[in-house]
Amino acid sequence: MNFRIFKAQVETLVGKSSSTMRLVSALSAIAVFLPSVVDASRLTPPVLPLIVRNPYLSTWLSDARGKPWESWPMFWTGEHIGFSVLASLPHERTAYPLLGRPQDALNPHDEGYNVSYPVYLGSKYDASTTNLSYAIHPHNSSKQLEITLSFLSPITPTSTLRQSIPAAYLTVYVTGETDVDIYLDLNGQWVSGDRGNKIVWDLEHSRFEEGGKEAGLKSWLFRRDVEQIFTETRDQSEWGTLVFSAPADVRHEAGLSSELRQRFSRTGTLQNTMDDHYRGIMDEEPVFAFAKAFRANDTSSKAHRTKSVMFTIAHIQNPVVQFAAARGLTQLRPLWASYMPQPSDLITFHWLDYEHAKELAFNYSAQLAIDAYKSGAEDYVDIVAVSARQVMGATHFLGTPEDPLLFMKEISSDGNTQTIDVIFPAFPFFLYTNPRWLAYLLEPLIEHMLSGQYPNKYAMHDIGASYPNATGHPDGNDEYMPVEECGNILIMGLALANSIKYGTNTSVDSIWQESSSYLKGTDDKVFPLNTGSDSYIEYIDEPWNGGPQSLKQAQKWVHRSYRLWKQWTSYLEEFSLRPHNQLSTDDFAGWLALQTNLALKGIIGIKAMAGLAEIAGMEADVKHFDNTSRVYIQKWEEYGISRDKTHAKLAYDWFGSWTTTYNLYADSLLCFHLEGDDAKEHALRASDQKQIGGGHKHGKHSGFVPQHIYQLQSDWYYAVRQKYGLPLDSRHLYTKTDWEFFSMAVAAPRVRADILESVARWVNETSTDRPLTDLHSTVGTGGFPGISFFARPVIGGHFAFLTLERACGGKAMDGLNFLNDDVVDKEVQMDVNGLLELEALEAWAAGEEL
């Protein structure tokens, strides 16, 4: 289905109303188009999400450009995960592998069955769903059988409880008039990173009422025999139970992998028995299997040419994280456990909730597609769609409804817990999707530092060196990024406070969190999770924005930790204008003094503090921090912009270098770019400073960071772009995709479009073989540049366009209308190397230094 047609259909149904309920109703009315929406995928990333809910339930299609039976699915690290699917045609007893490599256990010379391969029709995806489709052509028949494996890991911004559930759905759809049997099995690799560990298992039956009729489930439960709580092996957890569920009427069996797969291939069924010889994961590999028979003459489904069967996969852990809270070291329970005391309650709720979860996930995916198309292009629709589950796949929702917390693992780099400079690049996703989740991410950091357990005056890098142990750094020896982390948390703090202040010109509005009459909060907990019903769906979050009371809610949140905000800003006052030798978030690039882009972040952080002080009613602090930031930004331009005023230098004293200034994004997101000249002139008079770069003329809104900085950087980006995107800086030809999207978001429209096209080309062609990397070469094969980052939540930065569209009461993008695309039309492009060499030579000749 053409995406433009779908978009038009949705907008026609929704009309001009922004009502969430009207949107939900309209999207639900066209839910029949869901397969077509998924069919709209244009890009083919190297790896696709299958079952992705958190750092430990994270299974991916390992080669999305090949055939799903050519390799095993993988954990996000690249380790194989035992997950196989077979189809068998009973009238000819031919087995067809669909997922994994179950055919390795089959004997092609066995007289009891044949082995053949389907026609793979390809993979399609949206933000919550990945569909793998196949066609089978039976021998001596013109009838085609179509099979789709539909994996749903629902993203539900209107229902935090549902998002917290560590479980996903797999639905097998069969279309055609041919009998077919379906087989699935999982192995113990889901519950341990050590393949020698002994596992134990059981089969449980449960009964319940569904649609007024008695129904039931059968579930395989397996785990390590001796669990090791809060322990990982090769990033997989060594505690927790995997629950694999199916309808009560399917066949089941546990036993040796080769025996079960061969038996199914011969007979099309399983024996409803269980091998109870507990053993190691790969010791006579035990698997846990289900089989379902579909018959063309089945009277119960004859009216429906498409038949289906659903399975669920859950990973149950309790507790999940240990946290150095204000009250001491605390073992945190999963959020869902406050609603469903027993794991069996969770499994039943999740099973019965499929239609609601699917609807809420579809609403999000459809609106995301519309917004992405509007702010980018059709390629951008696919980029954010494939990014969404990866972001949420690094998180766990913990705590209670009174005190909900969201913990994030720094996947594939350091494995840290709650890394501020990992949350920061991801935060556009959270602001767009559900700002309350950003509040839940920041809360553990704020609580921990307020409690006095961190000794340094600057903001901490992370709350624990090894996930899931959020035990802090009482010695203060965390990774040294003081300016980086102070700037990050101040920027995010003001962005979050602005999101609460619904209807102001600094708010970031989420379509999923509309205004209500009030927000409920206790004396000590500002952001409890209150839920209600939305039409016929329970556990819908009450609105994040609180109407007339929202400002008081923002004030309450800022006041509670005002001491910290001011402490971090005081550090930036002393150290951000001329940062000493230290790391930035791009720590892989090494230590460097006087980093231009890092200084910009610190200065915008000081400006953000003025905004927080204004919310708190601290007028003297507003004036002080605003004046300081304005003086600093003038000096920053003097120090950081090249001699010929064509670009920003990597460091103040590194002549002949250049850098992306992705931290300009925060200037626009926080609406500082909409400010006029009057405040700037006042600050200059107060500090007795002369304006720098006085030849530039400004419009009505000259902005905090001058408009010409945006323009010269936009022009420079166009000049230095490569085949696969915009390099990070002049040191290397690699890029960071999160910062690439931050930079594109505040570039001229055609510059943005050109770079976005190169990013889409990279998604289709990259030689990387893991879930999307955020660090890759912009030349060659677009591969890893010697450092392998993958599956990281930082790609929430890909949502930068979407969040900016909603910022400043919807006026943020209008404030960038001054940007022009003249550089695109120039016949002679900038001589980048010549300009850099000339600057370095002139600076050397002049003996210039700071």
MOHU-V118249 format. One record per residue. N is the residue number from 1. RES is the residue in one letter. OMEGA is omega in whole degrees, 0 to 359 (none if undefined). Layout:
n:N res:RES omega:OMEGA
n:N res:RES omega:OMEGA
This chain:
n:1 res:M omega:179
n:2 res:N omega:184
n:3 res:F omega:181
n:4 res:R omega:178
n:5 res:I omega:179
n:6 res:F omega:180
n:7 res:K omega:180
n:8 res:A omega:179
n:9 res:Q omega:180
n:10 res:V omega:183
n:11 res:E omega:176
n:12 res:T omega:180
n:13 res:L omega:183
n:14 res:V omega:184
n:15 res:G omega:183
n:16 res:K omega:182
n:17 res:S omega:176
n:18 res:S omega:182
n:19 res:S omega:178
n:20 res:T omega:182
n:21 res:M omega:180
n:22 res:R omega:178
n:23 res:L omega:180
n:24 res:V omega:181
n:25 res:S omega:182
n:26 res:A omega:180
n:27 res:L omega:179
n:28 res:S omega:182
n:29 res:A omega:180
n:30 res:I omega:179
n:31 res:A omega:178
n:32 res:V omega:181
n:33 res:F omega:185
n:34 res:L omega:179
n:35 res:P omega:180
n:36 res:S omega:177
n:37 res:V omega:179
n:38 res:V omega:179
n:39 res:D omega:183
n:40 res:A omega:182
n:41 res:S omega:181
n:42 res:R omega:187
n:43 res:L omega:181
n:44 res:T omega:177
n:45 res:P omega:184
n:46 res:P omega:184
n:47 res:V omega:180
n:48 res:L omega:178
n:49 res:P omega:174
n:50 res:L omega:177
n:51 res:I omega:186
n:52 res:V omega:181
n:53 res:R omega:182
n:54 res:N omega:185
n:55 res:P omega:183
n:56 res:Y omega:172
n:57 res:L omega:192
n:58 res:S omega:183
n:59 res:T omega:190
n:60 res:W omega:170
n:61 res:L omega:195
n:62 res:S omega:176
n:63 res:D omega:185
n:64 res:A omega:178
n:65 res:R omega:177
n:66 res:G omega:180
n:67 res:K omega:188
n:68 res:P omega:179
n:69 res:W omega:181
n:70 res:E omega:178
n:71 res:S omega:178
n:72 res:W omega:168
n:73 res:P omega:185
n:74 res:M omega:165
n:75 res:F omega:186
n:76 res:W omega:179
n:77 res:T omega:186
n:78 res:G omega:176
n:79 res:E omega:179
n:80 res:H omega:174
n:81 res:I omega:179
n:82 res:G omega:183
n:83 res:F omega:184
n:84 res:S omega:178
n:85 res:V omega:177
n:86 res:L omega:167
n:87 res:A omega:179
n:88 res:S omega:176
n:89 res:L omega:188
n:90 res:P omega:185
n:91 res:H omega:177
n:92 res:E omega:179
n:93 res:R omega:176
n:94 res:T omega:179
n:95 res:A omega:180
n:96 res:Y omega:175
n:97 res:P omega:179
n:98 res:L omega:183
n:99 res:L omega:184
n:100 res:G omega:180
n:101 res:R omega:178
n:102 res:P omega:180
n:103 res:Q omega:178
n:104 res:D omega:180
n:105 res:A omega:184
n:106 res:L omega:179
n:107 res:N omega:183
n:108 res:P omega:180
n:109 res:H omega:179
n:110 res:D omega:183
n:111 res:E omega:183
n:112 res:G omega:180
n:113 res:Y omega:174
n:114 res:N omega:175
n:115 res:V omega:178
n:116 res:S omega:184
n:117 res:Y omega:180
n:118 res:P omega:168
n:119 res:V omega:180
n:120 res:Y omega:183
n:121 res:L omega:175
n:122 res:G omega:181
n:123 res:S omega:178
n:124 res:K omega:186
n:125 res:Y omega:165
n:126 res:D omega:187
n:127 res:A omega:184
n:128 res:S omega:191
n:129 res:T omega:167
n:130 res:T omega:179
n:131 res:N omega:173
n:132 res:L omega:187
n:133 res:S omega:185
n:134 res:Y omega:171
n:135 res:A omega:177
n:136 res:I omega:179
n:137 res:H omega:181
n:138 res:P omega:178
n:139 res:H omega:176
n:140 res:N omega:178
n:141 res:S omega:177
n:142 res:S omega:182
n:143 res:K omega:179
n:144 res:Q omega:175
n:145 res:L omega:178
n:146 res:E omega:179
n:147 res:I omega:175
n:148 res:T omega:170
n:149 res:L omega:184
n:150 res:S omega:182
n:151 res:F omega:182
n:152 res:L omega:170
n:153 res:S omega:196
n:154 res:P omega:169
n:155 res:I omega:190
n:156 res:T omega:184
n:157 res:P omega:178
n:158 res:T omega:182
n:159 res:S omega:181
n:160 res:T omega:178
n:161 res:L omega:180
n:162 res:R omega:180
n:163 res:Q omega:182
n:164 res:S omega:185
n:165 res:I omega:183
n:166 res:P omega:185
n:167 res:A omega:180
n:168 res:A omega:184
n:169 res:Y omega:167
n:170 res:L omega:177
n:171 res:T omega:177
n:172 res:V omega:178
n:173 res:Y omega:179
n:174 res:V omega:180
n:175 res:T omega:179
n:176 res:G omega:183
n:177 res:E omega:181
n:178 res:T omega:175
n:179 res:D omega:178
n:180 res:V omega:175
n:181 res:D omega:182
n:182 res:I omega:181
n:183 res:Y omega:174
n:184 res:L omega:169
n:185 res:D omega:174
n:186 res:L omega:175
n:187 res:N omega:187
n:188 res:G omega:178
n:189 res:Q omega:178
n:190 res:W omega:190
n:191 res:V omega:178
n:192 res:S omega:175
n:193 res:G omega:178
n:194 res:D omega:187
n:195 res:R omega:177
n:196 res:G omega:183
n:197 res:N omega:176
n:198 res:K omega:177
n:199 res:I omega:176
n:200 res:V omega:185
n:201 res:W omega:178
n:202 res:D omega:175
n:203 res:L omega:179
n:204 res:E omega:176
n:205 res:H omega:177
n:206 res:S omega:180
n:207 res:R omega:178
n:208 res:F omega:179
n:209 res:E omega:180
n:210 res:E omega:180
n:211 res:G omega:180
n:212 res:G omega:180
n:213 res:K omega:176
n:214 res:E omega:180
n:215 res:A omega:181
n:216 res:G omega:179
n:217 res:L omega:162
n:218 res:K omega:187
n:219 res:S omega:168
n:220 res:W omega:174
n:221 res:L omega:177
n:222 res:F omega:184
n:223 res:R omega:172
n:224 res:R omega:176
n:225 res:D omega:177
n:226 res:V omega:183
n:227 res:E omega:176
n:228 res:Q omega:187
n:229 res:I omega:179
n:230 res:F omega:182
n:231 res:T omega:177
n:232 res:E omega:166
n:233 res:T omega:184
n:234 res:R omega:174
n:235 res:D omega:175
n:236 res:Q omega:182
n:237 res:S omega:179
n:238 res:E omega:172
n:239 res:W omega:181
n:240 res:G omega:183
n:241 res:T omega:174
n:242 res:L omega:180
n:243 res:V omega:182
n:244 res:F omega:190
n:245 res:S omega:181
n:246 res:A omega:176
n:247 res:P omega:184
n:248 res:A omega:185
n:249 res:D omega:177
n:250 res:V omega:177
n:251 res:R omega:182
n:252 res:H omega:174
n:253 res:E omega:171
n:254 res:A omega:181
n:255 res:G omega:181
n:256 res:L omega:187
n:257 res:S omega:184
n:258 res:S omega:181
n:259 res:E omega:182
n:260 res:L omega:183
n:261 res:R omega:178
n:262 res:Q omega:180
n:263 res:R omega:178
n:264 res:F omega:181
n:265 res:S omega:178
n:266 res:R omega:191
n:267 res:T omega:182
n:268 res:G omega:184
n:269 res:T omega:176
n:270 res:L omega:192
n:271 res:Q omega:184
n:272 res:N omega:178
n:273 res:T omega:181
n:274 res:M omega:170
n:275 res:D omega:182
n:276 res:D omega:175
n:277 res:H omega:182
n:278 res:Y omega:186
n:279 res:R omega:180
n:280 res:G omega:186
n:281 res:I omega:181
n:282 res:M omega:176
n:283 res:D omega:191
n:284 res:E omega:192
n:285 res:E omega:175
n:286 res:P omega:175
n:287 res:V omega:185
n:288 res:F omega:197
n:289 res:A omega:170
n:290 res:F omega:175
n:291 res:A omega:180
n:292 res:K omega:178
n:293 res:A omega:173
n:294 res:F omega:180
n:295 res:R omega:183
n:296 res:A omega:182
n:297 res:N omega:179
n:298 res:D omega:184
n:299 res:T omega:182
n:300 res:S omega:181
n:301 res:S omega:186
n:302 res:K omega:182
n:303 res:A omega:183
n:304 res:H omega:182
n:305 res:R omega:176
n:306 res:T omega:178
n:307 res:K omega:184
n:308 res:S omega:171
n:309 res:V omega:184
n:310 res:M omega:173
n:311 res:F omega:174
n:312 res:T omega:179
n:313 res:I omega:181
n:314 res:A omega:175
n:315 res:H omega:188
n:316 res:I omega:176
n:317 res:Q omega:176
n:318 res:N omega:5
n:319 res:P omega:184
n:320 res:V omega:184
n:321 res:V omega:167
n:322 res:Q omega:194
n:323 res:F omega:174
n:324 res:A omega:182
n:325 res:A omega:178
n:326 res:A omega:181
n:327 res:R omega:181
n:328 res:G omega:183
n:329 res:L omega:189
n:330 res:T omega:173
n:331 res:Q omega:187
n:332 res:L omega:177
n:333 res:R omega:175
n:334 res:P omega:181
n:335 res:L omega:183
n:336 res:W omega:183
n:337 res:A omega:176
n:338 res:S omega:181
n:339 res:Y omega:184
n:340 res:M omega:189
n:341 res:P omega:183
n:342 res:Q omega:176
n:343 res:P omega:179
n:344 res:S omega:176
n:345 res:D omega:179
n:346 res:L omega:182
n:347 res:I omega:180
n:348 res:T omega:178
n:349 res:F omega:182
n:350 res:H omega:180
n:351 res:W omega:184
n:352 res:L omega:184
n:353 res:D omega:188
n:354 res:Y omega:184
n:355 res:E omega:179
n:356 res:H omega:180
n:357 res:A omega:180
n:358 res:K omega:180
n:359 res:E omega:181
n:360 res:L omega:178
n:361 res:A omega:179
n:362 res:F omega:178
n:363 res:N omega:180
n:364 res:Y omega:183
n:365 res:S omega:182
n:366 res:A omega:179
n:367 res:Q omega:176
n:368 res:L omega:180
n:369 res:A omega:180
n:370 res:I omega:182
n:371 res:D omega:181
n:372 res:A omega:178
n:373 res:Y omega:181
n:374 res:K omega:186
n:375 res:S omega:180
n:376 res:G omega:181
n:377 res:A omega:179
n:378 res:E omega:177
n:379 res:D omega:180
n:380 res:Y omega:176
n:381 res:V omega:181
n:382 res:D omega:182
n:383 res:I omega:180
n:384 res:V omega:179
n:385 res:A omega:182
n:386 res:V omega:180
n:387 res:S omega:192
n:388 res:A omega:182
n:389 res:R omega:178
n:390 res:Q omega:178
n:391 res:V omega:183
n:392 res:M omega:179
n:393 res:G omega:177
n:394 res:A omega:191
n:395 res:T omega:171
n:396 res:H omega:172
n:397 res:F omega:185
n:398 res:L omega:177
n:399 res:G omega:183
n:400 res:T omega:176
n:401 res:P omega:178
n:402 res:E omega:183
n:403 res:D omega:182
n:404 res:P omega:180
n:405 res:L omega:176
n:406 res:L omega:180
n:407 res:F omega:183
n:408 res:M omega:175
n:409 res:K omega:174
n:410 res:E omega:188
n:411 res:I omega:167
n:412 res:S omega:174
n:413 res:S omega:182
n:414 res:D omega:183
n:415 res:G omega:180
n:416 res:N omega:178
n:417 res:T omega:172
n:418 res:Q omega:179
n:419 res:T omega:185
n:420 res:I omega:182
n:421 res:D omega:165
n:422 res:V omega:174
n:423 res:I omega:185
n:424 res:F omega:178
n:425 res:P omega:179
n:426 res:A omega:193
n:427 res:F omega:171
n:428 res:P omega:176
n:429 res:F omega:184
n:430 res:F omega:177
n:431 res:L omega:179
n:432 res:Y omega:190
n:433 res:T omega:178
n:434 res:N omega:183
n:435 res:P omega:180
n:436 res:R omega:178
n:437 res:W omega:174
n:438 res:L omega:177
n:439 res:A omega:180
n:440 res:Y omega:176
n:441 res:L omega:183
n:442 res:L omega:187
n:443 res:E omega:179
n:444 res:P omega:179
n:445 res:L omega:182
n:446 res:I omega:179
n:447 res:E omega:182
n:448 res:H omega:182
n:449 res:M omega:175
n:450 res:L omega:183
n:451 res:S omega:177
n:452 res:G omega:183
n:453 res:Q omega:178
n:454 res:Y omega:192
n:455 res:P omega:186
n:456 res:N omega:182
n:457 res:K omega:177
n:458 res:Y omega:181
n:459 res:A omega:182
n:460 res:M omega:179
n:461 res:H omega:181
n:462 res:D omega:183
n:463 res:I omega:178
n:464 res:G omega:186
n:465 res:A omega:185
n:466 res:S omega:177
n:467 res:Y omega:10
n:468 res:P omega:184
n:469 res:N omega:180
n:470 res:A omega:188
n:471 res:T omega:173
n:472 res:G omega:178
n:473 res:H omega:183
n:474 res:P omega:177
n:475 res:D omega:179
n:476 res:G omega:184
n:477 res:N omega:172
n:478 res:D omega:182
n:479 res:E omega:192
n:480 res:Y omega:177
n:481 res:M omega:190
n:482 res:P omega:180
n:483 res:V omega:179
n:484 res:E omega:187
n:485 res:E omega:176
n:486 res:C omega:179
n:487 res:G omega:181
n:488 res:N omega:188
n:489 res:I omega:176
n:490 res:L omega:178
n:491 res:I omega:179
n:492 res:M omega:179
n:493 res:G omega:179
n:494 res:L omega:178
n:495 res:A omega:179
n:496 res:L omega:178
n:497 res:A omega:178
n:498 res:N omega:181
n:499 res:S omega:177
n:500 res:I omega:184
n:501 res:K omega:185
n:502 res:Y omega:174
n:503 res:G omega:178
n:504 res:T omega:181
n:505 res:N omega:177
n:506 res:T omega:186
n:507 res:S omega:169
n:508 res:V omega:187
n:509 res:D omega:175
n:510 res:S omega:180
n:511 res:I omega:183
n:512 res:W omega:186
n:513 res:Q omega:185
n:514 res:E omega:181
n:515 res:S omega:175
n:516 res:S omega:184
n:517 res:S omega:181
n:518 res:Y omega:172
n:519 res:L omega:179
n:520 res:K omega:176
n:521 res:G omega:178
n:522 res:T omega:182
n:523 res:D omega:185
n:524 res:D omega:180
n:525 res:K omega:187
n:526 res:V omega:188
n:527 res:F omega:175
n:528 res:P omega:178
n:529 res:L omega:177
n:530 res:N omega:181
n:531 res:T omega:176
n:532 res:G omega:180
n:533 res:S omega:176
n:534 res:D omega:187
n:535 res:S omega:185
n:536 res:Y omega:183
n:537 res:I omega:179
n:538 res:E omega:177
n:539 res:Y omega:173
n:540 res:I omega:182
n:541 res:D omega:169
n:542 res:E omega:189
n:543 res:P omega:178
n:544 res:W omega:181
n:545 res:N omega:189
n:546 res:G omega:176
n:547 res:G omega:184
n:548 res:P omega:182
n:549 res:Q omega:187
n:550 res:S omega:180
n:551 res:L omega:178
n:552 res:K omega:179
n:553 res:Q omega:177
n:554 res:A omega:179
n:555 res:Q omega:181
n:556 res:K omega:181
n:557 res:W omega:181
n:558 res:V omega:181
n:559 res:H omega:186
n:560 res:R omega:182
n:561 res:S omega:185
n:562 res:Y omega:179
n:563 res:R omega:180
n:564 res:L omega:181
n:565 res:W omega:183
n:566 res:K omega:178
n:567 res:Q omega:180
n:568 res:W omega:181
n:569 res:T omega:177
n:570 res:S omega:176
n:571 res:Y omega:180
n:572 res:L omega:177
n:573 res:E omega:184
n:574 res:E omega:193
n:575 res:F omega:187
n:576 res:S omega:184
n:577 res:L omega:179
n:578 res:R omega:186
n:579 res:P omega:177
n:580 res:H omega:184
n:581 res:N omega:184
n:582 res:Q omega:176
n:583 res:L omega:164
n:584 res:S omega:177
n:585 res:T omega:178
n:586 res:D omega:188
n:587 res:D omega:178
n:588 res:F omega:180
n:589 res:A omega:175
n:590 res:G omega:179
n:591 res:W omega:179
n:592 res:L omega:176
n:593 res:A omega:172
n:594 res:L omega:180
n:595 res:Q omega:185
n:596 res:T omega:183
n:597 res:N omega:177
n:598 res:L omega:178
n:599 res:A omega:179
n:600 res:L omega:179
n:601 res:K omega:180
n:602 res:G omega:181
n:603 res:I omega:176
n:604 res:I omega:175
n:605 res:G omega:176
n:606 res:I omega:177
n:607 res:K omega:177
n:608 res:A omega:178
n:609 res:M omega:176
n:610 res:A omega:177
n:611 res:G omega:177
n:612 res:L omega:178
n:613 res:A omega:178
n:614 res:E omega:177
n:615 res:I omega:182
n:616 res:A omega:180
n:617 res:G omega:181
n:618 res:M omega:190
n:619 res:E omega:180
n:620 res:A omega:178
n:621 res:D omega:177
n:622 res:V omega:183
n:623 res:K omega:184
n:624 res:H omega:185
n:625 res:F omega:178
n:626 res:D omega:179
n:627 res:N omega:180
n:628 res:T omega:182
n:629 res:S omega:181
n:630 res:R omega:175
n:631 res:V omega:182
n:632 res:Y omega:184
n:633 res:I omega:176
n:634 res:Q omega:178
n:635 res:K omega:178
n:636 res:W omega:179
n:637 res:E omega:179
n:638 res:E omega:184
n:639 res:Y omega:196
n:640 res:G omega:183
n:641 res:I omega:184
n:642 res:S omega:182
n:643 res:R omega:181
n:644 res:D omega:176
n:645 res:K omega:178
n:646 res:T omega:185
n:647 res:H omega:174
n:648 res:A omega:177
n:649 res:K omega:177
n:650 res:L omega:176
n:651 res:A omega:184
n:652 res:Y omega:185
n:653 res:D omega:180
n:654 res:W omega:180
n:655 res:F omega:184
n:656 res:G omega:177
n:657 res:S omega:175
n:658 res:W omega:179
n:659 res:T omega:165
n:660 res:T omega:176
n:661 res:T omega:183
n:662 res:Y omega:178
n:663 res:N omega:169
n:664 res:L omega:181
n:665 res:Y omega:181
n:666 res:A omega:178
n:667 res:D omega:180
n:668 res:S omega:181
n:669 res:L omega:180
n:670 res:L omega:172
n:671 res:C omega:178
n:672 res:F omega:181
n:673 res:H omega:180
n:674 res:L omega:182
n:675 res:E omega:182
n:676 res:G omega:184
n:677 res:D omega:190
n:678 res:D omega:180
n:679 res:A omega:180
n:680 res:K omega:179
n:681 res:E omega:179
n:682 res:H omega:181
n:683 res:A omega:180
n:684 res:L omega:177
n:685 res:R omega:183
n:686 res:A omega:183
n:687 res:S omega:181
n:688 res:D omega:179
n:689 res:Q omega:173
n:690 res:K omega:179
n:691 res:Q omega:181
n:692 res:I omega:180
n:693 res:G omega:188
n:694 res:G omega:180
n:695 res:G omega:184
n:696 res:H omega:178
n:697 res:K omega:183
n:698 res:H omega:177
n:699 res:G omega:182
n:700 res:K omega:179
n:701 res:H omega:180
n:702 res:S omega:176
n:703 res:G omega:176
n:704 res:F omega:168
n:705 res:V omega:186
n:706 res:P omega:183
n:707 res:Q omega:183
n:708 res:H omega:174
n:709 res:I omega:176
n:710 res:Y omega:185
n:711 res:Q omega:183
n:712 res:L omega:178
n:713 res:Q omega:177
n:714 res:S omega:179
n:715 res:D omega:181
n:716 res:W omega:179
n:717 res:Y omega:180
n:718 res:Y omega:184
n:719 res:A omega:186
n:720 res:V omega:182
n:721 res:R omega:181
n:722 res:Q omega:183
n:723 res:K omega:185
n:724 res:Y omega:172
n:725 res:G omega:186
n:726 res:L omega:178
n:727 res:P omega:183
n:728 res:L omega:179
n:729 res:D omega:188
n:730 res:S omega:181
n:731 res:R omega:186
n:732 res:H omega:176
n:733 res:L omega:173
n:734 res:Y omega:179
n:735 res:T omega:168
n:736 res:K omega:188
n:737 res:T omega:177
n:738 res:D omega:180
n:739 res:W omega:176
n:740 res:E omega:179
n:741 res:F omega:173
n:742 res:F omega:183
n:743 res:S omega:179
n:744 res:M omega:184
n:745 res:A omega:182
n:746 res:V omega:174
n:747 res:A omega:179
n:748 res:A omega:189
n:749 res:P omega:183
n:750 res:R omega:173
n:751 res:V omega:177
n:752 res:R omega:183
n:753 res:A omega:182
n:754 res:D omega:180
n:755 res:I omega:179
n:756 res:L omega:178
n:757 res:E omega:179
n:758 res:S omega:176
n:759 res:V omega:178
n:760 res:A omega:177
n:761 res:R omega:178
n:762 res:W omega:180
n:763 res:V omega:182
n:764 res:N omega:192
n:765 res:E omega:186
n:766 res:T omega:177
n:767 res:S omega:177
n:768 res:T omega:188
n:769 res:D omega:179
n:770 res:R omega:172
n:771 res:P omega:193
n:772 res:L omega:173
n:773 res:T omega:173
n:774 res:D omega:181
n:775 res:L omega:182
n:776 res:H omega:177
n:777 res:S omega:177
n:778 res:T omega:178
n:779 res:V omega:179
n:780 res:G omega:181
n:781 res:T omega:182
n:782 res:G omega:186
n:783 res:G omega:176
n:784 res:F omega:183
n:785 res:P omega:184
n:786 res:G omega:175
n:787 res:I omega:185
n:788 res:S omega:170
n:789 res:F omega:177
n:790 res:F omega:177
n:791 res:A omega:186
n:792 res:R omega:180
n:793 res:P omega:182
n:794 res:V omega:180
n:795 res:I omega:165
n:796 res:G omega:175
n:797 res:G omega:176
n:798 res:H omega:179
n:799 res:F omega:185
n:800 res:A omega:179
n:801 res:F omega:187
n:802 res:L omega:181
n:803 res:T omega:179
n:804 res:L omega:178
n:805 res:E omega:184
n:806 res:R omega:185
n:807 res:A omega:175
n:808 res:C omega:182
n:809 res:G omega:180
n:810 res:G omega:184
n:811 res:K omega:185
n:812 res:A omega:181
n:813 res:M omega:176
n:814 res:D omega:180
n:815 res:G omega:177
n:816 res:L omega:182
n:817 res:N omega:179
n:818 res:F omega:182
n:819 res:L omega:179
n:820 res:N omega:184
n:821 res:D omega:187
n:822 res:D omega:183
n:823 res:V omega:182
n:824 res:V omega:186
n:825 res:D omega:182
n:826 res:K omega:180
n:827 res:E omega:179
n:828 res:V omega:181
n:829 res:Q omega:179
n:830 res:M omega:172
n:831 res:D omega:187
n:832 res:V omega:183
n:833 res:N omega:179
n:834 res:G omega:179
n:835 res:L omega:180
n:836 res:L omega:179
n:837 res:E omega:180
n:838 res:L omega:180
n:839 res:E omega:180
n:840 res:A omega:180
n:841 res:L omega:181
n:842 res:E omega:180
n:843 res:A omega:178
n:844 res:W omega:181
n:845 res:A omega:181
n:846 res:A omega:184
n:847 res:G omega:188
n:848 res:E omega:173
n:849 res:E omega:181
n:850 res:L omega:none
